[in-house]
Amino acid sequence: MTDVSNSYNEQAAMYDTVIRKLVPDYEVFNTLISEVIGCPRTILDVGCGTGNTLLRLLERHPSAKLTGLDTSSAMIEAARIKLEGRVDLHNISVEEFQTKHSFDVITSMMVMHNLKSREARRLAYGVFHNTLANEGVYATVDIFKGECERSEELFFQMWREFLLQGFSEEDVDKKWLALHKAKDMPLRLSDQIALLKEVGFSSVDVVHKQLGFGLILAHC
């Protein structure tokens, strides 16, 4: 994911402003992801970015021990400043991260679409499942494809209309949607659910959905 890391390094300074213009219901997702995970003692946030999700998790679960991973050094530095040393942060990929401990909860916010194949997604979900404690929870927010061509076209059209509320038409079409088409690898929601069950999660629920974005909660 080196190319992805370089891209996010370049975006780090403006990320907090831009992400809210890119993801419908971004604040709703961040609030919900902290509310649906129970009362964990330990939380791992994969692809933590500038620390927005970690900050919300800290507010909701102040006694929990939090760990954040990101492959972008610039994002990690921004998170260090924002979180003021209250979270254990690592500039590393989840594949490289080594721990002797399990986690009660693993979260990921707008991360998994960066993986370039269905098999890479399945392997990552397997790592998450194996890293969770008994009865652990994985909560993930991401973009997904429609279940059919018609719904995919509708999601894309409505997302474009949302983007136009925050960006110029030129930026929407020639920058953000072009970047999405070039680098992102979303799956259908049904495929994500199937993969999570395939690697061992016992139940998978869709907690919230807005256009082609959704919050999935998976229990071991």
C-alpha positions in Angstrom: 0.0 0.0 0.0 3.0 2.3 -0.6 1.2 4.4 -3.2 -1.8 4.8 -0.9 0.5 5.9 1.9 2.1 8.5 -0.3 -1.3 9.8 -1.3 -2.4 10.2 2.3 0.9 11.8 3.2 0.0 14.5 0.7 -3.6 14.8 2.0 -2.8 14.9 5.7 -2.8 18.7 6.1 -6.3 19.1 4.6 -7.7 15.7 5.5 -10.0 16.8 8.4 -11.7 19.3 6.2 -11.9 17.2 3.1 -13.1 13.9 4.6 -16.3 15.6 5.9 -17.0 16.7 2.3 -16.3 13.3 0.8 -18.2 11.0 3.1 -21.9 11.5 3.7 -22.8 11.2 7.4 -19.1 11.2 8.4 -19.9 12.5 11.9 -22.8 10.2 12.3 -20.6 7.2 11.4 -17.9 8.3 13.8 -20.4 8.7 16.6 -22.1 5.4 16.0 -18.8 3.4 15.7 -18.0 4.5 19.3 -21.5 3.6 20.6 -22.1 0.2 19.1 -18.9 -1.6 20.4 -20.0 -2.2 24.0 -17.6 -1.4 26.9 -14.2 -2.4 25.6 -11.0 -2.4 27.6 -8.7 -2.4 24.5 -9.4 -0.9 21.1 -7.2 -1.1 17.9 -8.0 1.5 15.2 -6.6 0.4 11.8 -5.9 3.1 9.3 -6.4 5.7 12.1 -5.5 8.7 9.8 -5.4 12.0 11.7 -7.1 10.4 14.8 -10.8 11.5 14.3 -12.2 8.1 15.2 -9.7 7.6 18.0 -10.7 11.0 19.5 -14.4 10.0 19.5 -13.5 6.6 21.0 -11.6 8.3 23.7 -14.5 10.6 24.5 -16.9 7.6 24.7 -14.5 5.1 26.4 -12.0 7.2 28.5 -10.8 4.2 30.5 -10.0 2.0 27.5 -6.5 1.5 26.2 -6.4 2.6 22.5 -3.9 1.8 19.8 -3.8 3.3 16.3 -2.1 2.1 13.1 -1.5 4.0 9.9 1.0 3.6 7.0 1.1 7.4 6.5 3.7 9.1 8.6 2.1 12.5 8.1 -1.3 11.2 9.3 0.3 9.6 12.4 2.1 12.9 13.2 -1.3 14.8 12.9 -2.9 12.2 15.2 -0.1 12.6 17.8 -0.8 16.3 18.0 -4.6 15.9 18.1 -4.6 13.1 20.7 -1.9 14.6 23.0 -0.2 11.3 23.8 -3.3 9.6 25.0 -3.1 6.8 22.4 -0.4 4.4 21.4 0.3 5.2 17.7 2.3 3.2 15.2 3.4 4.2 11.7 3.0 0.7 10.3 0.6 -1.6 8.4 -1.6 -4.1 10.1 0.3 -6.9 8.4 3.6 -5.6 10.0 2.1 -4.9 13.4 3.2 -7.4 16.0 1.4 -7.8 19.4 1.2 -10.5 22.0 -2.1 -9.1 23.2 -5.6 -9.4 21.7 -8.1 -6.6 21.5 -11.7 -6.3 22.5 -12.5 -4.2 19.6 -11.0 -3.4 16.2 -12.2 -0.4 14.1 -11.5 0.8 10.6 -12.9 4.0 9.1 -12.7 4.4 5.3 -9.7 2.1 5.0 -10.6 -1.3 3.4 -11.4 0.1 -0.1 -7.7 0.7 -0.4 -7.0 -3.0 -0.6 -6.7 -4.0 -4.3 -8.4 -7.4 -4.4 -11.1 -9.5 -2.8 -8.4 -11.9 -1.5 -6.5 -9.1 0.2 -9.7 -8.0 1.9 -10.3 -11.6 3.0 -6.8 -11.9 4.4 -7.1 -8.6 6.3 -10.4 -9.7 7.8 -8.8 -12.9 8.9 -6.0 -11.0 10.7 -8.7 -8.9 12.5 -10.6 -11.9 13.5 -7.5 -13.7 14.8 -6.4 -10.5 16.7 -9.7 -10.1 18.5 -10.4 -11.5 22.0 -13.2 -14.0 22.5 -16.5 -12.3 21.9 -14.5 -9.4 20.2 -16.1 -6.9 17.8 -15.0 -5.5 14.5 -16.7 -2.2 13.4 -15.9 -0.9 10.0 -17.2 2.1 7.9 -16.5 2.0 4.2 -17.7 2.7 0.7 -19.4 -0.2 -1.2 -20.7 -0.9 -4.6 -24.4 -1.3 -5.3 -25.9 -4.9 -5.4 -26.8 -4.3 -9.1 -25.9 -2.0 -11.9 -29.0 0.2 -11.4 -28.3 0.8 -7.7 -24.6 1.3 -8.4 -25.5 4.1 -10.8 -27.9 5.6 -8.3 -25.4 5.6 -5.5 -22.8 7.2 -7.7 -25.1 9.9 -9.0 -26.3 10.8 -5.5 -22.7 10.8 -4.1 -21.7 13.2 -6.9 -24.6 15.5 -5.9 -23.3 15.3 -2.3 -19.8 16.2 -3.4 -21.0 19.2 -5.3 -22.1 20.7 -2.0 -18.5 21.0 -0.9 -16.4 21.1 -4.1 -16.5 22.7 -7.5 -17.8 20.7 -10.4 -14.3 20.5 -11.9 -12.8 19.2 -8.6 -15.6 16.7 -8.2 -15.2 15.2 -11.7 -11.6 15.6 -12.5 -10.1 15.1 -9.0 -12.2 13.3 -6.5 -14.3 11.0 -8.7 -11.3 10.4 -11.0 -9.2 9.4 -8.0 -11.9 7.1 -6.7 -12.2 5.3 -10.1 -8.4 5.0 -10.3 -7.5 3.7 -6.9 -10.5 2.5 -4.9 -11.6 -1.1 -4.8 -15.1 -1.2 -3.1 -17.0 -4.4 -2.8 -20.7 -5.0 -2.7 -22.1 -4.9 0.8 -23.2 -8.6 0.5 -19.6 -9.5 -0.5 -18.2 -7.8 2.5 -20.6 -9.6 4.8 -19.8 -12.9 3.1 -16.1 -12.4 3.6 -16.4 -11.5 7.3 -18.4 -14.7 7.9 -16.0 -16.7 5.8 -13.1 -15.8 8.1 -15.0 -16.8 11.2 -17.2 -13.9 12.4 -20.4 -15.4 13.8 -22.7 -12.5 13.1 -22.6 -9.5 10.8 -25.0 -6.5 11.0 -25.4 -3.3 9.0 -25.8 -0.6 11.6 -26.2 2.5 9.4 -26.2 3.1 5.7 -26.0 6.4 3.7 -25.9 6.1 -0.1 -23.0 3.8 -0.9 -21.5 4.1 2.6 -22.2 1.8 5.5 -21.2 0.8 9.1 -20.8 -2.9 9.5 -20.6 -4.6 13.0 -19.1 -8.1 13.1 -19.0 -10.3 16.2 -16.6 -13.1 16.9 
